[in-house]
Amino acid sequence: MGRLDNKVAIITGAAKGIGLSCAQRFVNEGARVIGTDVDEETGRENISKLGDNAIFIRHDVSKEEEWKKVFAEAEKRFGKVDILVNNAGILEFNNAEKIDGDMWHKILSVDLDGVMWGVKQAIPAMKKMVVQSSIFLQSQV
Ligand SMILES: NC(=O)c1ccc[n+]([C@@H]2O[C@H](COP(=O)([O-])OP(=O)(O)OC[C@H]3O[C@@H](n4cnc5c(N)ncnc54)[C@H](O)[C@@H]3O)[C@@H](O)[C@H]2O)c1
């Protein structure tokens, strides 16, 4: 029995690196995984190697509308979302005296906005599951 049996997880930045490793580990532990990334080619290739319990969705975490589509697709395919791994991020080493506004706002839009839009969609999705579980438990007693 896996530690994540029956769990459904959205993992962002899953085309490679830490996100892909999380996706692999989650599938090995029994989860169904929606791996997302802006890098569609690498994401599709790597996530497809994880088997039928993982799907890839092209997703830019900085765009709130795209988050809505990811959660809608996850619920359509797997019925619920239990876990969100807000992993996608960009790291730019720069000089505070020289950084330009476009770069600064790009970092903020991925590393801050991206996390918030994910949390904003995850909370109602997870609340819905708590209500469903509680109705199920009530119907069992
Ligand atoms: N590796 C480290 O030592 C380290 C240290 C501290 C923090 N982190 C953070 O951990 C996370 C993963 O690190 P990693 O080393 O695997 O990085 P990585 O660069 O290998 O992978 C990050 C993934 O995020 C994706 N991504 C970038 N912008 C995106 C966007 N707008 N929407 C969706 N996906 C996007 C990239 O395409 C990439 O596949 C990052 O947030 C990184 O900043 C990493």
The ligand as an SDF file (V2000), in Angstrom:
LIG
                    3D

 44 48  0  0  0  0  0  0  0  0999 V2000
   17.2370   23.5440   -6.9500 N   0  0  0  0  0  0  0  0  0  0  0  0
   17.4840   24.3090   -5.8880 C   0  0  0  0  0  0  0  0  0  0  0  0
   18.5500   24.2670   -5.2670 O   0  0  0  0  0  0  0  0  0  0  0  0
   16.4280   25.2620   -5.3770 C   0  0  0  0  0  0  0  0  0  0  0  0
   16.6950   26.0110   -4.2570 C   0  0  0  0  0  0  0  0  0  0  0  0
   15.7110   26.8690   -3.7490 C   0  0  0  0  0  0  0  0  0  0  0  0
   14.4930   26.9420   -4.3920 C   0  0  0  0  0  0  0  0  0  0  0  0
   14.2600   26.2070   -5.4900 N   0  0  0  0  0  0  0  0  0  0  0  0
   12.9700   26.3260   -6.1070 C   0  0  0  0  0  0  0  0  0  0  0  0
   12.3710   25.0360   -6.2330 O   0  0  0  0  0  0  0  0  0  0  0  0
   11.6120   24.9890   -7.4420 C   0  0  0  0  0  0  0  0  0  0  0  0
   12.0980   23.8710   -8.3430 C   0  0  0  0  0  0  0  0  0  0  0  0
   13.4840   23.9920   -8.5210 O   0  0  0  0  0  0  0  0  0  0  0  0
   14.2430   23.2050   -9.6660 P   0  0  0  0  0  0  0  0  0  0  0  0
   15.6740   23.2480   -9.3100 O   0  0  0  0  0  0  0  0  0  0  0  0
   13.5920   21.9020   -9.9270 O   0  0  0  0  0  0  0  0  0  0  0  0
   14.0150   24.2210  -10.8860 O   0  0  0  0  0  0  0  0  0  0  0  0
   13.9800   23.9310  -12.4530 P   0  0  0  0  0  0  0  0  0  0  0  0
   14.3280   25.2280  -13.1090 O   0  0  0  0  0  0  0  0  0  0  0  0
   14.7560   22.7110  -12.8040 O   0  0  0  0  0  0  0  0  0  0  0  0
   12.4500   23.5930  -12.7270 O   0  0  0  0  0  0  0  0  0  0  0  0
   11.4580   24.5750  -12.5960 C   0  0  0  0  0  0  0  0  0  0  0  0
   10.3390   24.2580  -13.5610 C   0  0  0  0  0  0  0  0  0  0  0  0
    9.3800   25.3080  -13.4450 O   0  0  0  0  0  0  0  0  0  0  0  0
    8.9260   25.6090  -14.7440 C   0  0  0  0  0  0  0  0  0  0  0  0
    8.3640   26.9560  -14.8060 N   0  0  0  0  0  0  0  0  0  0  0  0
    9.0310   28.1430  -14.8700 C   0  0  0  0  0  0  0  0  0  0  0  0
    8.1800   29.1510  -14.9700 N   0  0  0  0  0  0  0  0  0  0  0  0
    6.9200   28.6070  -14.9920 C   0  0  0  0  0  0  0  0  0  0  0  0
    5.6220   29.1440  -15.0900 C   0  0  0  0  0  0  0  0  0  0  0  0
    5.4150   30.4640  -15.2330 N   0  0  0  0  0  0  0  0  0  0  0  0
    4.5640   28.2970  -15.0610 N   0  0  0  0  0  0  0  0  0  0  0  0
    4.7620   26.9570  -14.9470 C   0  0  0  0  0  0  0  0  0  0  0  0
    5.9690   26.3800  -14.8650 N   0  0  0  0  0  0  0  0  0  0  0  0
    7.0480   27.2050  -14.8870 C   0  0  0  0  0  0  0  0  0  0  0  0
   10.1460   25.4560  -15.6440 C   0  0  0  0  0  0  0  0  0  0  0  0
    9.7840   25.2990  -17.0030 O   0  0  0  0  0  0  0  0  0  0  0  0
   10.8030   24.2280  -15.0300 C   0  0  0  0  0  0  0  0  0  0  0  0
   10.3720   23.0370  -15.6500 O   0  0  0  0  0  0  0  0  0  0  0  0
   11.7420   26.3600   -8.0970 C   0  0  0  0  0  0  0  0  0  0  0  0
   10.6390   27.1550   -7.6650 O   0  0  0  0  0  0  0  0  0  0  0  0
   13.0350   26.8810   -7.5180 C   0  0  0  0  0  0  0  0  0  0  0  0
   13.0920   28.2980   -7.5330 O   0  0  0  0  0  0  0  0  0  0  0  0
   15.1800   25.3660   -5.9990 C   0  0  0  0  0  0  0  0  0  0  0  0
  1  2  1  0
  2  3  2  0
  2  4  1  0
  4  5  1  0
  4 44  2  0
  5  6  2  0
  6  7  1  0
  7  8  2  0
  8  9  1  0
  8 44  1  0
  9 10  1  0
  9 42  1  0
 10 11  1  0
 11 12  1  0
 11 40  1  0
 12 13  1  0
 13 14  1  0
 14 15  2  0
 14 16  1  0
 14 17  1  0
 17 18  1  0
 18 19  2  0
 18 20  1  0
 18 21  1  0
 21 22  1  0
 22 23  1  0
 23 24  1  0
 23 38  1  0
 24 25  1  0
 25 26  1  0
 25 36  1  0
 26 27  1  0
 26 35  1  0
 27 28  2  0
 28 29  1  0
 29 30  1  0
 29 35  2  0
 30 31  1  0
 30 32  2  0
 32 33  1  0
 33 34  2  0
 34 35  1  0
 36 37  1  0
 36 38  1  0
 38 39  1  0
 40 41  1  0
 40 42  1  0
 42 43  1  0
M  CHG  2   8   1  16  -1
M  END
$$$$
